[in-house]
Amino acid sequence: MRSDQRILAIECATEACSVALFGGDVDGENLLDHRHETIGRGHAERLVPLIAELPGRGRAGRILVSLGPGSFTGTRIGLAAARSLAIAWGADVRGYPTLALVAAMAKLKVGSEREGQDVLVAMTGGHGEIFVQPFAADGLPSEPHRSLPIDNAGELFRTELVAGNRAAELVDKRGSGVALDLLPDARFTCALPKALLTDRLAPIYGRAPDAKPRISAPVS
């Protein structure tokens, strides 16, 4: 199979670092190979070697890369790698939301058992908060993502099915629901709704930056 018929997926917006290589066009789901490691930190050192372990050293004509929200450092590392490889290979690059990937994984995991059910994604955020976002049965977000204290998230969202690495904690806090402990995995990117893929390769921030721009005093 020619490399221009392959898709490389990169996911390193959380403590997980994963890559996957698919065959066929963008609608294909032929997984050729993948790597997935929970490393916490060190994505800059681990990402490129993982790609190099894939068939043909991961070379592809299309690249899908996670945009977050999640680890700002990990997200930037993934984007930088995707852009560099795209230049070297002459490949096209598209981004996707990390929380949407977790929602897609949850749908696959529960299968027909909970077909048509909404899912709430709950992932580790910054400053002691969590990123939360509800997704409808079609895999599209029903509300924008938010960064909230876990108690507030539990009060605000009552969706029964909760997925992500903070799902169990959220379900326990509010005392109801079904939790799926998941970290995003690049091998499931082909399950994402195509409407969520974007050419705008910019990180998705979980919250507004803490630092405020300085306003210069008016010149008298």
KABEL-V277858 format. One record per helix or strand of 3 or more residues. SS is the DSSP state (H for helix, E for strand). FROM is the first residue (numbers start at 1). TO is the last residue. Records with the same first field share a line. If there is no record, write none. Layout:
BEGIN
SS = FROM-TO / FROM-TO
END
This chain:
BEGIN
H = 3-5 / 43-52 / 55-58 / 72-89 / 98-114 / 150-156 / 167-174 / 186-191 / 194-196
E = 7-11 / 16-23 / 30-38 / 62-66 / 92-96 / 119-124 / 130-135 / 146-148 / 161-163 / 178-180
END
